[in-house]
Amino acid sequence: MLEKENCGLILVDIQGSLAGTVQHSELFLANTKKLLQCSKLLAMPVIWLEQNPKGLGATVPEIVELMKGADAIEKFHFNAMFEPQINKAIKATGRQEWLVAGIEAHICVYQSVLGLLNEGFKVDVVSDCISSRLQSNIDLALIKMRDSGARLTSLEMCIFELMKTSKIENFRKILSIIK
């Protein structure tokens, strides 16, 4: 079971025009926004990544708006763990479990998940908060990530798992976001 005191969220490359061309882009963005809002209400650290922002564009405004006061960490490797500043930021949180969301599922999400697993972290891929341009690439990425040791979850599944009870602080706020 996920524990909010030991869990963080990594947002992978939700940038530029690509974010609008992935499968079910509106639903993907809406779910990812909900995941981010709930994670913040649960006081979880969020690591926000951008792949070559000069080439791919900045993170989409709906995510930037929710990340006020934080900066994206620029990367060039598809596997975020190969970037020393990202590796250091993740380890500095002291968290051992990570939710992963973002695009593209079969490239940067997949390689970053494998990088996290190789570093000994537990990883839950939020399946309705990842996407790619082709559905077949999403399907293949999920299979390969699961086969490599990542767990699969969904927005609602992971948030309710993290909350554990309706008596948690911010339950009503979180419920209103999810529903």
Residue pairs with C-beta under 8 A, 6 or more apart in sequence:
1 161
1 164
2 97
2 99
2 124
2 153
2 158
2 161
2 162
3 97
3 162
4 42
4 43
4 44
4 162
4 163
6 95
6 96
6 97
7 44
7 95
7 97
7 98
7 99
7 162
8 39
8 44
8 45
8 46
8 47
8 90
8 93
8 95
8 97
8 98
8 99
9 35
9 36
9 39
9 44
9 45
9 46
9 47
9 98
9 99
9 100
9 101
10 46
10 47
10 49
10 80
10 90
10 98
10 99
10 100
10 101
10 102
10 112
10 116
11 32
11 36
11 46
11 47
11 48
11 49
11 59
11 63
11 101
11 102
12 49
12 51
12 80
12 100
12 101
12 102
12 103
12 108
12 109
12 112
13 49
13 50
13 51
13 56
13 102
13 103
13 104
13 108
14 29
14 32
14 59
14 60
14 63
14 101
14 102
14 103
15 50
15 51
15 53
15 56
15 57
15 58
15 59
15 60
15 103
16 56
16 57
16 58
16 60
17 57
18 56
18 57
18 103
18 104
18 133
19 25
19 28
19 29
19 60
19 103
21 133
22 28
22 103
22 104
22 131
22 132
22 133
23 131
23 132
23 133
23 134
23 135
23 138
24 131
25 131
27 128
28 103
28 128
28 129
28 130
28 131
29 60
29 62
29 63
31 126
31 128
31 129
31 155
32 63
32 101
32 102
32 129
33 62
33 63
33 66
34 155
34 177
34 178
35 99
35 101
35 126
35 129
35 155
35 158
35 159
36 46
36 63
36 66
36 67
37 66
37 177
38 159
38 162
38 174
38 177
38 178
39 46
39 99
40 46
40 66
41 170
41 173
41 174
41 177
42 159
42 162
42 163
42 170
42 174
44 95
44 162
45 93
45 95
46 67
46 70
47 73
47 86
47 89
47 90
47 93
48 59
48 63
48 67
48 70
48 71
48 72
48 73
49 72
49 73
49 75
49 80
49 86
49 102
49 108
49 112
50 56
50 58
50 59
50 72
50 73
50 74
50 75
51 75
51 76
51 78
51 108
52 74
52 75
52 76
53 59
53 72
53 74
58 64
58 72
59 67
59 72
73 83
73 85
73 86
73 89
75 83
75 86
76 83
77 83
77 111
78 107
78 108
78 111
78 112
79 108
79 111
79 112
79 114
79 115
80 86
80 87
80 108
80 111
80 112
80 115
81 87
81 90
81 112
81 115
81 116
81 118
81 119
82 115
87 119
90 98
90 116
90 121
96 120
96 121
96 122
97 121
97 122
97 123
97 124
98 116
98 121
98 122
98 123
98 124
99 124
99 125
99 126
99 153
99 158
100 109
100 112
100 113
100 116
100 123
100 124
100 125
100 126
100 130
100 150
101 109
101 126
101 129
101 130
102 108
102 109
102 129
102 130
103 109
103 130
103 131
103 132
104 131
104 132
104 133
104 137
105 130
105 131
105 132
105 137
105 138
105 141
105 142
106 132
106 137
106 138
106 140
106 141
107 132
109 125
109 130
109 141
109 145
110 141
110 144
110 145
113 123
113 125
113 145
113 148
113 150
114 145
114 148
116 123
117 123
117 148
117 149
117 150
122 151
123 145
123 149
123 150
123 151
124 150
124 151
124 152
124 153
124 158
125 142
125 145
125 146
125 150
125 151
125 152
125 153
126 153
126 154
126 155
126 158
127 142
127 152
127 153
127 154
128 154
128 155
129 155
130 138
130 141
130 142
131 138
132 138
132 141
142 152
145 152
146 152
153 161
155 178
156 178
159 174
159 178
163 171
163 174
165 171
168 174
